[in-house]
Amino acid sequence: MLNGLTRHVPITTDPDAAEAIERVILEEGPETVAAVFLEPVQNSGGCFVPFDGYWQRVREICDEYGVLLVSDEVICAFGRLGTWFGGHKFDYVPDMITFAKGATSGYAPLGGVITRPHIAEAVKEGGDLFWHGITFGGHPVSCAVALANIEAMDAEGIVDHAARHQDLFREKLETLLEHPIAAEVRGTGYFYAVELQKDPERGIPFNSEEAADIVARLKPVLLRLGMIARADGRGAPILQYSPPLIAGPDEFDEIVRISREALDIAWAEMQADGGA
Ligand SMILES: Cc1ncc(COP(=O)(O)O)c(C=O)c1O
């Protein structure tokens, strides 16, 4: 965050992504930079997994310039990656974690922030309360739901279940690569994207008009076939999956079957209409 503004750097799979963060900090002046916000696995554009050493290098950079490292885990925390938090998956310790969805498994609305002790201490200097008005902040029902949810996940071994089945999920999704417009499967845990291209064999992407077209066709077909999955066209078109953490082999088969059928229908319609 820079003078109240935000600057973006390349996605985590770009080999230059960590160094780009250092360059931005230096350009802006380290004393003006409050924090670097990163997702363990980037959602936008479709489940970009960082390269080995990315988080460690960013941690080093943040430490060198006295900048907070915030792990935005609104999507990734509470089992989505087959671990409780991103730091468990990629071996780093952030200064802060933002979380939401998975804390209650979506049964009640709740968002929150976890900080390292020295940050909490700084906030508590003025008393035990963080003076920031949020109408429903600390809502007791949502907090009770989160506690019950986390207890149930723990007791039922839900995160372990996801960790044990994640490779199978990937294997099943990779069978979609036989489809003529499925170009790449990427992600980890229970968080995956399939990137679509016009002609993967020759590396020909959809142009922006075609991308919007295939996404618009896929959305209603997926729903009609009974699956809630994101079809997104910001950048290359993707089909994106974030299944319930209790999903297993039968659900993976259903996900793949419906995906294949939806791709068949949307692609055939698009070609018949002269859209590609
Ligand atoms: C990665 C990520 N960060 C932050 C947010 C915003 O979270 P909230 O709506 O709880 O403020 C979202 C919302 O989907 C998200 O996906």
Ligand as a Chemical Component Dictionary entry (heavy atoms), coordinates in Angstrom:
data_LIG
# 
_chem_comp.id                   LIG 
_chem_comp.type                 NON-POLYMER 
_chem_comp.pdbx_formal_charge   0 
_chem_comp.three_letter_code    LIG 
# 
loop_
_chem_comp_atom.comp_id 
_chem_comp_atom.atom_id 
_chem_comp_atom.alt_atom_id 
_chem_comp_atom.type_symbol 
_chem_comp_atom.charge 
_chem_comp_atom.model_Cartn_x 
_chem_comp_atom.model_Cartn_y 
_chem_comp_atom.model_Cartn_z 
_chem_comp_atom.pdbx_ordinal 
LIG C1 C1 C 0 -8.655  -13.209 -2.156 1  
LIG C2 C2 C 0 -9.716  -12.278 -1.649 2  
LIG N1 N1 N 0 -9.384  -11.266 -0.844 3  
LIG C3 C3 C 0 -10.306 -10.424 -0.338 4  
LIG C4 C4 C 0 -11.634 -10.563 -0.671 5  
LIG C5 C5 C 0 -12.624 -9.622  -0.077 6  
LIG O1 O1 O 0 -13.141 -10.247 1.039  7  
LIG P1 P1 P 0 -14.376 -9.627  1.820  8  
LIG O2 O2 O 0 -15.512 -9.630  0.848  9  
LIG O3 O3 O 0 -14.574 -10.566 2.966  10 
LIG O4 O4 O 0 -13.965 -8.275  2.242  11 
LIG C6 C6 C 0 -12.042 -11.583 -1.519 12 
LIG C7 C7 C 0 -13.470 -11.757 -1.882 13 
LIG O5 O5 O 0 -13.866 -12.662 -2.566 14 
LIG C8 C8 C 0 -11.061 -12.475 -2.012 15 
LIG O6 O6 O 0 -11.407 -13.480 -2.815 16 
# 
loop_
_chem_comp_bond.comp_id 
_chem_comp_bond.atom_id_1 
_chem_comp_bond.atom_id_2 
_chem_comp_bond.value_order 
_chem_comp_bond.pdbx_ordinal 
LIG C1 C2 SING 1  
LIG C2 N1 SING 2  
LIG C2 C8 DOUB 3  
LIG N1 C3 DOUB 4  
LIG C3 C4 SING 5  
LIG C4 C5 SING 6  
LIG C4 C6 DOUB 7  
LIG C5 O1 SING 8  
LIG O1 P1 SING 9  
LIG P1 O2 DOUB 10 
LIG P1 O3 SING 11 
LIG P1 O4 SING 12 
LIG C6 C7 SING 13 
LIG C6 C8 SING 14 
LIG C7 O5 DOUB 15 
LIG C8 O6 SING 16 
# 
